[in-house]
Amino acid sequence: MMQDPMEALAGIRDRLSSQEQERKRREQEEAERQAREAEARKASKPEGTGTGSVSGEGGLSSELRRILEELEDEEREDPFAAMMPDVRPMIQDTVRIRKDEELSEEQIRIRRRAAENEPYREKLALSMEKIHYLDPAEITGYRKEGVLNGVFMKVKHGEYRIMDYIDLHHRTLDQARTAVDEFLSKSFDRGYRFVIIIHGKGDRTTPKAQLKSFVFHWLKQAEPVLAFHHAMPYHGGAGATYVLIRKNRNVSPEDLENALRQ
């Protein structure tokens, strides 16, 4: 006997409904699992507070030392040298410095402090023009030439210790641009290598995702930035961005540890 078409459709709807319920159940379980993992991470390592430094304990922690060693990876390979293996550096003439031209230790310290305090404001010059608007829910990232894929994958998955953060909610575009500029400069000066910027998805703004899109645009321009990617769900997802900052060779690991305690 041929089955009634209405009964067949009802059976299909029931199966689809069951499948949808199973999918939602699995998504809920996955979200709960990620939330538990996030809580475990928060319990095992301190997070930023307010404008956001992340505090450390004791001397130079083994965790921080491990992170710094891993972040050396993006500086170990020179993509320019790899593309031009037959090119050799020019032999430089040796210039002998007379004794009376040598710098004292105090003069060296003064020059080093001046270099460390040199503002990045003019170097960043974050623009407000020619931006590509992102979708509010879009998850994407960017890395500069020379950043290894393995390092970028760790940025994408938020596997490095977050050393500082900034929240851009309730700011105008001009205020946000100034805040991002100052935040990146401060982070580089302190030797922070991995930070997060909270900008929101912008799904209720006009135009949509405006601040999110400008942050993406500014980070591509910022000289100290090596790579960035929108965050994992437990750190804000499409509404936040992980940022990898290049190494400041004037900041020692001990100086970095002290900065994280402040």
C-alpha positions as CSV (number, residue, x, y, z in Angstrom):
1,M,0.0,0.0,0.0
2,M,1.3,3.5,-1.0
3,Q,2.1,5.7,2.0
4,D,0.0,8.8,2.5
5,P,2.1,11.8,1.3
6,M,1.1,13.8,4.3
7,E,2.2,11.1,6.6
8,A,5.5,10.8,4.7
9,L,6.0,14.6,5.1
10,A,5.2,14.4,8.8
11,G,7.8,11.6,9.3
12,I,10.4,13.7,7.5
13,R,9.6,16.7,9.7
14,D,9.9,14.6,12.8
15,R,13.3,13.2,11.7
16,L,14.5,16.7,10.8
17,S,13.3,18.0,14.2
18,S,15.1,15.2,16.0
19,Q,18.3,15.9,14.0
20,E,18.0,19.7,14.8
21,Q,17.5,18.9,18.5
22,E,20.6,16.6,18.5
23,R,22.6,19.3,16.8
24,K,21.6,21.9,19.3
25,R,22.4,19.5,22.2
26,R,25.9,18.9,20.8
27,E,26.5,22.7,20.3
28,Q,25.4,23.3,23.9
29,E,27.8,20.6,25.2
30,E,30.6,22.1,23.1
31,A,29.9,25.5,24.5
32,E,29.8,24.2,28.0
33,R,33.1,22.4,27.4
34,Q,34.8,25.5,26.1
35,A,33.4,27.5,29.1
36,R,34.9,24.9,31.5
37,E,38.3,25.1,29.7
38,A,38.2,28.9,29.8
39,E,37.5,28.8,33.6
40,A,40.3,26.4,34.1
41,R,42.7,28.7,32.2
42,K,41.6,31.6,34.2
43,A,42.2,29.7,37.4
44,S,45.7,28.6,36.3
45,K,47.0,32.0,35.1
46,P,46.0,35.6,36.0
47,E,44.1,37.8,33.6
48,G,44.1,41.5,32.9
49,T,42.2,43.9,35.2
50,G,40.6,47.1,34.0
51,T,43.0,48.9,31.6
52,G,44.7,45.9,32.0
53,S,48.1,44.7,33.1
54,V,48.3,41.0,34.0
55,S,50.2,40.4,37.2
56,G,52.9,37.8,37.7
57,E,54.3,36.2,40.9
58,G,57.8,35.6,42.2
59,G,60.8,36.1,39.9
60,L,60.9,35.4,36.2
61,S,58.2,32.7,36.0
62,S,58.9,29.5,34.0
63,E,55.6,30.1,32.2
64,L,56.7,33.5,31.0
65,R,60.1,32.3,30.0
66,R,58.6,29.5,28.0
67,I,56.3,32.0,26.2
68,L,59.1,34.3,25.4
69,E,61.1,31.4,24.0
70,E,58.2,30.3,21.8
71,L,57.7,33.9,20.5
72,E,61.3,34.0,19.3
73,D,60.2,31.7,16.5
74,E,58.9,34.6,14.3
75,E,62.4,36.2,14.4
76,R,64.5,33.1,13.7
77,E,63.8,33.0,9.9
78,D,64.6,35.8,7.6
79,P,62.2,35.5,4.5
80,F,64.3,38.0,2.5
81,A,67.5,36.0,3.1
82,A,65.6,32.8,2.1
83,M,64.5,34.4,-1.2
84,M,68.1,35.5,-2.1
85,P,70.5,32.8,-0.9
86,D,73.3,33.8,-3.3
87,V,73.4,37.4,-2.1
88,R,76.2,38.2,0.3
89,P,76.5,41.3,2.5
90,M,79.0,44.0,1.4
91,I,82.3,44.1,3.2
92,Q,82.3,47.1,5.4
93,D,85.3,49.3,6.1
94,T,86.3,49.2,9.7
95,V,86.2,52.6,11.4
96,R,88.4,52.9,14.5
97,I,86.8,55.1,17.2
98,R,89.3,57.2,19.0
99,K,89.4,56.9,22.8
100,D,88.0,60.4,23.3
101,E,85.0,59.6,21.1
102,E,84.0,56.5,23.1
103,L,80.8,56.8,25.1
104,S,80.7,56.3,28.9
105,E,78.3,53.8,30.4
106,E,76.2,56.7,31.7
107,Q,76.0,58.2,28.2
108,I,75.0,54.8,26.8
109,R,72.3,54.5,29.5
110,I,71.0,58.0,28.6
111,R,70.8,57.2,24.9
112,R,69.1,53.9,25.6
113,R,66.5,55.5,27.8
114,A,65.8,58.1,25.1
115,A,65.4,55.4,22.5
116,E,63.0,53.4,24.8
117,N,60.9,56.5,25.4
118,E,60.7,57.5,21.8
119,P,57.0,57.9,21.1
120,Y,55.4,55.7,18.4
121,R,52.7,58.3,17.8
122,E,54.1,59.6,14.5
123,K,55.2,56.1,13.3
124,L,51.7,54.6,13.7
125,A,49.7,57.5,12.2
126,L,46.5,55.3,12.1
127,S,44.4,56.5,9.2
128,M,40.6,56.8,8.9
129,E,40.4,56.3,5.2
130,K,40.0,53.5,2.6
131,I,38.7,50.8,4.9
132,H,37.1,47.5,4.0
133,Y,34.0,46.8,6.2
134,L,33.8,43.4,7.9
135,D,30.7,41.5,8.8
136,P,29.8,41.7,12.5
137,A,30.1,37.9,12.9
138,E,33.2,37.6,10.6
139,I,36.2,35.8,12.1
140,T,39.5,36.6,10.3
141,G,43.1,37.6,10.8
142,Y,46.3,38.9,9.3
143,R,50.0,38.3,9.6
144,K,52.9,40.2,8.2
145,E,55.6,38.7,6.0
146,G,58.0,36.5,8.0
147,V,55.6,35.4,10.7
148,L,55.7,31.6,10.8
149,N,52.5,29.7,10.2
150,G,52.9,27.9,13.6
151,V,53.1,31.2,15.4
152,F,50.1,32.6,13.6
153,M,48.1,29.4,14.5
154,K,48.9,30.0,18.1
155,V,47.7,33.6,17.8
156,K,44.5,32.4,16.1
157,H,43.8,30.0,18.9
158,G,44.8,32.4,21.7
159,E,47.5,30.0,23.0
160,Y,49.8,32.7,24.3
161,R,49.5,34.4,27.6
162,I,47.4,37.6,27.4
163,M,49.6,40.3,28.9
164,D,47.3,43.3,28.7
165,Y,43.9,44.4,27.2
166,I,41.9,47.4,26.3
167,D,38.1,47.8,26.0
168,L,36.9,50.3,23.3
169,H,33.2,50.2,24.0
170,H,31.5,53.6,24.4
171,R,34.2,55.5,22.5
172,T,34.0,57.5,19.3
173,L,36.1,56.5,16.3
174,D,38.6,59.3,17.1
175,Q,38.8,58.3,20.7
176,A,39.2,54.6,19.8
177,R,42.0,55.5,17.3
178,T,43.9,57.4,20.0
179,A,43.3,54.7,22.5
180,V,44.6,51.9,20.2
181,D,47.6,54.0,19.2
182,E,48.5,54.7,22.9
183,F,47.8,51.1,23.9
184,L,50.1,49.6,21.2
185,S,52.8,52.0,22.0
186,K,52.6,51.3,25.7
187,S,52.5,47.6,25.1
188,F,55.6,47.7,22.9
189,D,57.5,49.9,25.4
190,R,56.8,47.5,28.2
191,G,57.8,44.4,26.2
192,Y,54.3,42.9,26.0
193,R,54.1,40.4,23.2
194,F,50.5,39.3,23.2
195,V,47.5,41.5,24.0
196,I,43.8,41.7,23.3
197,I,41.6,44.5,22.0
198,I,37.9,44.4,22.8
199,H,35.9,46.3,20.2
200,G,32.5,44.5,20.0
201,K,30.9,43.0,16.9
202,G,29.0,46.1,15.9
203,D,25.8,44.3,14.8
204,R,23.6,47.2,16.1
205,T,25.7,50.1,14.8
206,T,25.4,52.1,11.6
207,P,27.2,51.2,9.6
208,K,27.5,47.7,11.0
209,A,30.8,46.5,12.4
210,Q,32.3,50.0,12.0
211,L,34.7,50.0,15.0
212,K,35.6,46.3,14.4
213,S,36.5,47.2,10.8
214,F,38.6,50.2,11.8
215,V,40.5,48.2,14.4
216,F,41.4,45.6,11.7
217,H,42.5,48.5,9.4
218,W,44.6,50.1,12.1
219,L,46.3,47.0,13.2
220,K,47.5,46.3,9.6
221,Q,49.1,49.8,9.6
222,A,50.7,49.6,13.1
223,E,54.4,49.1,12.9
224,P,54.9,47.1,16.1
225,V,52.2,44.6,15.2
226,L,53.3,41.3,13.7
227,A,49.9,39.4,13.5
228,F,46.4,39.5,14.8
229,H,43.2,37.4,14.7
230,H,39.7,37.6,16.1
231,A,39.5,35.9,19.4
232,M,38.2,32.5,20.6
233,P,34.6,32.4,21.8
234,Y,35.5,32.5,25.5
235,H,37.6,35.7,24.9
236,G,34.9,37.5,22.9
237,G,34.9,35.8,19.5
238,A,34.3,38.2,16.6
239,G,34.0,41.1,19.1
240,A,37.7,41.0,20.2
241,T,41.1,40.6,18.6
242,Y,44.3,39.0,19.7
243,V,47.4,41.0,18.8
244,L,51.0,39.7,18.5
245,I,53.6,42.5,19.0
246,R,57.2,42.4,17.9
247,K,59.9,42.0,20.4
248,N,61.3,45.1,22.1
249,R,65.0,44.2,22.4
250,N,65.5,47.0,25.0
251,V,63.2,45.2,27.5
252,S,64.7,42.2,29.4
253,P,62.6,39.3,30.6
254,E,63.0,40.6,34.1
255,D,61.8,44.1,33.1
256,L,58.8,42.4,31.5
257,E,58.0,40.5,34.6
258,N,58.2,43.6,36.7
259,A,55.9,45.4,34.3
260,L,53.3,42.6,34.5
261,R,53.3,43.1,38.3
262,Q,52.4,46.8,38.1
